[in-house]
Amino acid sequence: MDMHLDHAGLGASREASREASARRAAALAPTCRGLNYYSIDKSVRDLLPLYMDATLLTHLEPRLSELGELAGNRLHDLSDQAERHPPVLHPRDPYGRDEEWVEYHPAYREMESIAFGRFGMHAMCHRAGVMGWESPMPPIAKYVFHYLFAQAEFGLLCPVNLTDSSSELVRRFATDELRKRYLDRMWSQDPATLLKCAQFMTEKIGGSDAGAAELVAVREGDHWRLWGEKWFCSNVDAELSVLLARPEGAPAGGRGLGLFLMPKVLPDGQRNSYRMMRLKEKLGSRSMASGEIVFEGAIAYQLGELDQGLKHMLVMVNSSRVSHLARAAGMMRRCLNEAMLAATHRNAFGRAIIDHPLMRRQLLKLMVPTEQALSALLYSATAPEKILRLLTPIAKYRACRDNIAVATGAMEARGGNGYIEDWPNARLVRDAHLGLIWEGTSNINALDAVQRAIGRASAQMALREDLVARLESATSLPGQYRMRLSAAIDDAVRFAEAVAARPENERFCRMASARLYHAITAAILACEGSRLGANGGDARRLVLSRFVLEHRLDAQAPTNLDGQRWEEEAIDLLLADQAVPITRATSILEA
């Protein structure tokens, strides 16, 4: 008897061994670590030929694959290290001088060398020679690189975008002397000469209300001196900063603000007269230093007309909003990929959770907004300015909000591990929230879209005309479904116009913006799916467009379950690895 107990006890004790623990760990679902984020992204690889010049795409594909490999491997690991070792502000240098400086972990510096040096993401649309291309690239090129980079690292894309968009402000509005002094270095890929840029806009008195800014600018010869403070400064220790300030004696409000460029170090080598007071302890984007600045007579240079500062700054804001759309689209793709891996490898009640009907429906709730955001990004990256005026605030508003829901849903798909910092989901949830704040909150973007882009500029006319033309050219679309999409666009535009017509309708601006986004993306998805399917490719985006119409544009609880039967075949097709033939896709549209 004792021998039997000893034998049983020996067997049980083996379950506490390292080997047994490793065996049980094999049951845990893996992450996307180790994958090539470009190679596994069939959607972006299918769509790029529709939106990018073929010669340029052929040239960039090896570099996109290179970044995809980095994002799933080295960049993934560097980002994790930088997140765990955030920047530190030192108030003095080693000699006791008041030369405050920010210390970054080496992982962050290596990520900078990848983004600024290896790929020139800040410069590729401004000068020739980046990645061997003979001329400046179109915006779609940089946004696809943002999309891939964001799947591994979110925070560093702020300095990348700020350097890119700030250089455009300098190019447009600076004097010849300032352009000669700074532009080439703002576009440099050499870390020894590169001048990275920051944006200092927010003050204690107002965040979204930039017109309330109190920072004072006093003219002194050919430059200005700044007095006051800024409350939330992104990339706080950058070599250059663009900011809004009120010239002494200027009127209150936005028309009284000027736009200025402020160097960290003056041409004579002296440190400029401003102080970094502290760094922000942020919920997300921890790798990038944000802080508070006090200006003690800092020298700055005027950009453009003094009473047009806020208008000039919006050039940068609109570009940044598309960058945020790219980041949201990329982060949603990462979240969807993580959720699919978890659902495929996790088992519950005797089978993989992806085989459970309820989980399959939940995965579609992650897939649909992810694919909407990618279509919105590629459409925005190639749209003319008259369409972007409305499209940009709508897409930034809705995609950044969807990013939070998708990140949360992906965390839930992984289960308890998704809530633990050892795994990627918790950070993805934290980082997703920042998109709601930067470059205008949801309210600000919705107000900009409805009250200004529609109410003042009638930008909806050009957008509707373009979408109608695209639908008419999608000849493989069933006629009845084309009419349904056209009606959805017309209804969304009419509602937005009605909201814009009366000030008391302001409370409906977010609803109007969301309806526009869903109608636009449903049409774009259908056009993409039609073109791909007609050429013998994957027509799944046609199916996705119906999900947008029925579950996002007209989201109502189903009362007739028989009317939902089409979803069963649609979900099976969308969760499978095989391409969806256009005949199957169109049959689902007509079901």
N, C-alpha and C positions, 0 to 999 in steps of 0.2 A: 504494500500500500504506500509506504513512504517512497519507495522507488518510483511508483507511478506518479505520485505528486511531484517528485523532483523532476521527472521527465516532462510532465505537463508545465511545471513552472519554467523549465528551461525553454520550452517552446514559446510560452507567453513572453518570456524575457526578450526573445529575439525581436518581438514587435517594437521594442524600445531601442533597437540598435540603429546606428547611422544608416545601414543598408536599408532597413525597413522604412525609415523616414524618407530616404531618397526614392524608394519605390512608390510610396504614397504621394510624394510630390509630383510624380509623373501624371497624376490625375488632374493637376491644376492646369487650366488653360494658359497657353503661352501668350506673349504680347507680340507686337509688330517688330520688336527689336530684332535686327538681323535681316530684315526684308529690304528690297529696293522699292521705295515708295513711288517711283515713276513706273517701274515695270509692272507693279501690281495694280496700277490705276488705269484700267481699261477705258474708263470714261474720258479722261483727259487725253489719252492717246488717240481715241476715236475722234474726238472733237477738234483737236488742234488743226488737222488738215482743212477743216471747214472755215477756220478763222485766221490762220496764219499763212503767209506767203510760203509756197512750197520750198523754194530755195533756202529761205531763212530757217524753216523748220528742219530741213535736212542738215543744215549746218549746226543747229542747236540741239538736236536730239541726243548726240553723245554727251553733251554737257548736262542736259536734263537728266539723263540716266546717271551721270556722275553725281549730280546733286541728290537724286533719289537714293543712290547707294549710301552716300554720306549721311543723309537724313535718317536712314534706318540703322546706321552703325556709328561712325565716329562722331558726327554731329549730335546724334542722340545722346551719346555718353558725355560729350562736352556740355551739352545743355543741362543734363542732370547734375553734373558737378557744379556748374555755375549757379544753378538753382539752390543747391545746398550750401554754397559759399557766396552769399550776396555781397555786393560792393560795400566798402567801409569808407566813411569820410574821416580824414585826419585833419584836425584844425590847424596844425603847424607842420612845417617841414623838419627834418632832423636837426637843423641848426636853430630851431626856436623861432623862425620867422613866420609871420602870419601869411603863409602861402598854403592855404587849405587845399587838399588834394584828395582824390578818390582812388582807393586801391581796389583793383579788380583781381579776381582769381585768374590764374593763367588760362583756364578753360574758356573764359569769356574772351580773352585776347585772341585765342586761337579761333574762336568762332568769328570774331571780327575779321581775321585774316581770310577766312573762307568767304564771308559775305562781301567785304569791300575789296579784298585783294584777288582772290581766286576767280570770283565770278563778276566783280565790278557791278553789283546789282544797283548801286547808287548812280552809276555813270553811263550805263549801257544805252539809255535813251538820249544822251546829251552829246556824246562824242564818238568818233570812229575809233576802231581798234579794240574795243572790249571783246574778249573771247575770239579775236581774230576776224570780227565782222568789219567790213570796209566802210560802214557809215553808222550813224546813230540808229538804234533799233526802234521799232514802233512800241507803244506802251504795252501791248499784249505780251511781249517778250519778258519784260521785267515782272509783270504780274503773275505769269506762270512760275517764274523762279520764286517769287514771294509765296505763292500757293504751296510749292513743295517745301520751302524752307520752314514755313509755319508749322508743318506737320511734326517738326522736331523742336523748333525754337521760336517762341513768340516774341519775347521782349526785345531782342536785338533788331527785329524788323522796324522798331520805332526809330532808332538812330539811322538805319539805312534809308527809310522813307523820308525822314526829316532832312537828311543831307541831300537827297535827290530833289525833293520839292523846294527846299530853300535855295538851292542853286538856280532853280528856275526863277525865283523871285529876284535874285541878284542879276541874272541874265536880262530879265525884263525891265527892272526898275532902277538898278544901280547906275552910278556914273561910269564912264569909261575907265576912270582911274581905279575904282573899286572892282570892276570886272577884271581888269588886268591884274590886280593884286590878289584876288581870291579865287576866281572861277576855276582855273586850271588845277589848283590844289584841292578844290572841292570835288573835282572829278578824278583825282589821282587814285591809283590802285596801290601805290607805295605807302605803307604805313608811316614811313619816315617823313613824307611830305603831305599826306592826306589831312585835310581840314574837315573834320566831322561837324555836323551842325545840330543845334537844339532849337526848340520852340518854347518860348516863355509867354504864355497868354493869360493864364488864370490868376486872379487876385482874390484876396479875402472878401472883398466887397461883392464879388460876383463871379460865378463860373461861366455859365452859358451866356450871361448878359455881359458880353465883352465891352459893350459901349459904356459900362459903368466904371471902366478902368481908371485908376487914379495915378499910376506911375507918371511922373512929370519929366518932360524933356525941356532942357534949357539950351538955347542956341549959344554956341561959342565958336565964332569964326566959321570954318568949313565943316564943323561937326557939332554934335549935341552932347550934353551931359545928362545922365539919368539919375533921378532921385526917387526912392521909394522901395517897393518890394513886389515880388511875384510869389505866388503861393504854391503853384504846382508846376515845376519845371522839368520837362522830360529830357533825358540825356544831359543831366545838369552840368557836367564838366566839359562839355564840347568846346572845340576851338572857336566856333562861331555860333551866334544865336540870333534868331529873328524874333522880334517882339513888337507889341503895340504900346505906345506911350502917348500921353497928351501933351503937346507943346504948350509951354507956358502961355496963358492967356487964351487958349483955344476954347471953343464952346463945349458944353457937356454933350454926352451922347456919342454915338458912333462916328458922326461927321467930324468930331473934334480929335480923332485919333490919327496919329501918323504911324507908319511902319518903319522900323529901324533895324539895322544890322549891327550887332555888337561883338567885337572880337574879345577873346579871352586874354590874348597878349597883343599889346600895341605894336606898331611898326618899329618903335625904338627898342623893343624887347622887354618893356616894363609890363608887369601884370596890371590888367585893367582894374578899376576901382569898384569892384563888387565882391560880395562875400557869399559863399555857400554856407548856409546856417545849419542845416541838417538834411539827412536823407529821409525819405518817406518809407515807412514800413508798410508795403502794399500787400493786398490780398493775393495778387498775382503779378506776373511780369517782374519777378523779384531779381532777375539777373541784371536788369537795366536800372541805372541809378536815376531816380527822380528826387527832386529836392526843393528847397526854398532858398530864394535869393534876396539879398538886400543890396540895393544899388546906392553907392556912396559917391555919386558924381562920375559914374562910368561913362566913358566915351563911346558914342554910337554914331552911325552914319545913316542919313535919311535915305529911304528907298521910295522913289516915286513922289507923287504930290502929297502934301501934308494932310489934306482933307480926304484923301482916298485910301488911307491906311487899312481900314477894315475891309474895303473892297479888294485891295491888293492881296491881303492875307487870305481871302477866300479862294484865290487861285491855289494856294497851298492846301487849304482845307479840303477842297474838292478832290484834289489828287490824293490826299491822305485818306479820304473816305473810300476811294476805290481800293487803296492798299488794305484798308480794314475789311473790305469785302473779300479781298484775296485771302487775308488771314483767316477770316471766318470760314470761308469755303475750304481752305486747307485743313484747318483744325477739325471741321466736321468730317472731312474725308478720313482723317486719322481716327476719329472717334468711331465712325462706321466700321472701319477696318478692324479696330480693336473689338468692337461688339460682335462682328462676324466671326472672328477667331474664337472669342469666348463662347459664343453660342454653338460653334461647331465642335469644340473640344470639351465643354462641360456636359456632364450627364446628370439627369434627374429622372427618377421614377422609371429607370430602365432604358432610357434612350437619350440621345443628344438633345439638348434643349432647343436646338434649331428645328427639330422635328415636331415640336409641340405647336399646334395651330396658333395659340395665343402669342407665343414668342415670335412666330413668323410674322404675325401682324405688327408686333411692336418693332421688329427690325425694319419693316417697311416705313414705319413712322420716323425712323432715323434716316433711311435711304432717301425718301422723297425730298425733305428740305436740303439734304446734302447735294443732291443732283440739281435742285433749283438754284442753289448758290453758285455752283460751277457754271451753269448756263448764264446766270445773271452776270457773273464775272467776265466770261468771254464776250458776251454781248456788250457789256460796259467798256471793256478794254478796246473795242473796235468801233464804238459808236461815235458819231460826230458830236460836236460840242452842243448843238441845239437839242439833242436827245439827252445828253449827259446831264443837262441842267436839272431835269426831273428825275432821271433814272438813278443818279448817284445817291441823293439822300434817301430815296425809297429803298434801294438795294442795301445800303449800309444799315439803315434802320432795321429792316426785317431779317437780313442774314445774321446780323450780330445777335438779335434776340433768339433766332433759331439755334444759333451755336450753343447757347446755354441749355436749351432743351435736349439737343442731340448729345452734348457732353454728359448731361445727367442721365439720359437713357442708356448711354454706353457704360457708364459706371454701374448702373443697375443690372445690365446684362452680365457684367463680371461678378456681381454679387458682393459679398463682404470684402473681398480683396480690392474691389474697385474703390473702397473708401480709405484704403491704407496707402500711405505715402510711398511705400516701396514699389507701388504699381503706378502706371501712368495716368490713371483716370482722375485721381484727386486733383492733380495739377492742371489737367485739361479743363476741369470744371472751374477752378480758380481763375485761370487765364481767360476763359471765355467771357467772364463778366466785364473785363476791362473794355471790350469792344463797345459796350453800352455807354461808356463815359467819354472816351477819346473822340475828338472831332464832332462833338455834339451828342447829347443824350437822345434817347428815342423821341422824346417830345420835340426837341429842337429840330431833328431831321424831318419829322412829320410836318411840323409847322413850315419849315423851309420848302418842302415839296408842295404842299397844298396851298398855303397862303401866298408864297412868293413865286415858285416856279410855275404854278398853275394860275393863281389869282392875279399876278402881276405880269408874268412873261408869257402866259399861254403856251407853255412848253409841251403840254399834252398833245397839241395838234401835230407836231412833228413826230412825236413818239407813236401816236395812233397810226399816222400815215405809213410809217416804216413797218409797223407790225402787220398792217393790212397787206402791204406789198409782199412781205415775207410769206404770209399765209396763202396769198394768191399764187405764188411761185411754187408752193409745196404741192405739186400736182398729184402725188400719190396719197394725199390726205383724202379720206372719204368726205364727200361734199357736205353731208349733214354735220359731220364733226367740225369741219372748217367753219360752218355757220355758227356752231355752238361756241367755238373759240372767239369768233368775231363779236358775237353777242356779249360774251363775258368781258371783252375789252371795252366795248361801248358802254356797258352797264357800269364798269369800274370808273371810266372816265366821267360819265354823267354824274355819278355820285360824288366824285372828287370835285367837279365843277360846282355842284350844288353846295358842298361844304365850303368851298373857297368864296362863294358869292356873298356870304353873310358872316360878319365877325362873331356873332353868337353861336355859330356852328363849330367853333374852334375845338370843342370837346370831341368831335368826330374825326379830327385830322389823322390820328393814328389808324383808325378803322379804314379811312379812305386810302391811306398809304399802303396798308396791308392788302387791301383788295386790288389795288393797282399792281403790286408786286406779284401776287398770285396769278392775276390774269396775264401779265406780261410773261412770266416764266412758264405758264402753261402753254402759251403760244410758241415761245422759243423752243421749249422741249419738243413740242409736236413738229416744228419745222426741222429741228435737228434730226429727230427720229425718222422723219420722212426722207430726208436727204440721204442719211446713212442706209436706211432700208432699201431705198430705190437703187442704190449702188451695190446691193447684195450684202451689206453690212448689218450691224446690229440695230434693230428698230425699237429697242426697249424704251427709248425715251418717249415714243408715242404712248406707250402704256403708262409711263410715269406722268405724262401730262393729264391723263384722265384722273389719276389719284389727286393731282393738284386741284383740278376743277371740283371734284366731289368731296374731298376731305379737307381742303384748305380754303378754297374760295367760298364754298357753300357748306361749311362744316356744321352738320346737324346730326343728332343721334338718329340712327336708322330706325324707321318704324315698320319697314317692309323688308324682312330678311331675304325674301326671294329676290329682291332687287339688288342684293349685295353678292349674288352668286358669282358674278363675273370676277370678283376679287380672288376667288380661290385659284383659278387658272392664272390670273395675273401675278399673284404672289409666287406661285410655283415657278413661273417664267423668270421673274426678277431675281429670285434667290438662287437660281441655277447658274452654273458657269457658262452655259452655252449661249450663243447669240440668239436673239429672238428674230425670226424671219418676219418680213413686213406683212405677209399674209396672216400670220398669227396675231400680230399687233393690231392690224386693222379690224380683225374679227372681234377683238376685245373692245375696241372703240365702239363697235356697233351692237355689242351684246346688251 
